[in-house]
């Protein structure tokens, strides 16, 4: 039986960095709007239990505009316009499976429910200020998450998009896990290797090789 997120959080919450992080967040929330809401900060862990993890898609920090961030990397609530990075993710996804004519919803919850941990490196942000919570301590926490998965699971596929995410490869045991890298899907870098990386197709090829259920990328997300 795999250790659970409860085991992980029990240990991390006792550590000085985590206590300091939560105290600093309380002070920040008194003076500014923080995304996502407190109830959604750890959404990724609620939706993807440790034993279910097949894939980890690592993002950097949450979207900083209203009604976007809800605790899953790259995902937004269905009620808002799809941001540029997610739009490019969908372009690559549809090209992988020759599905260019369909429309996609912005909420990636169905991916999380199929075993994709949608993990940001930084889990909160102040309204209108990208990367404003860089250095608060979230990076320590999420590095521990990656190390934990690397230790307690085997044959997980880690998706690292962009130079920032590439740095996390040192936390992963490549003898028992898979890593797929490309440039970031943002408009600034998507043409440097993200478009054409075929990661969504490769993920399913690896899962089939491992005799695991492939991801239905379009389930409950197209309309």
PyMOL commands that set and color helices and strands:
alter all, ss='L'
color gray80, all
select helices_A, chain A and resi 5-12+16-31+38-40+43-47+50-52+84-96+109-112+138-152+163-171+190-192+199-209
alter helices_A, ss='H'
color red, helices_A
select strands_A, chain A and resi 34-35+55-59+116-120+125-126+157-161+178-182
alter strands_A, ss='S'
color yellow, strands_A
deselect
rebuild
show_as cartoon
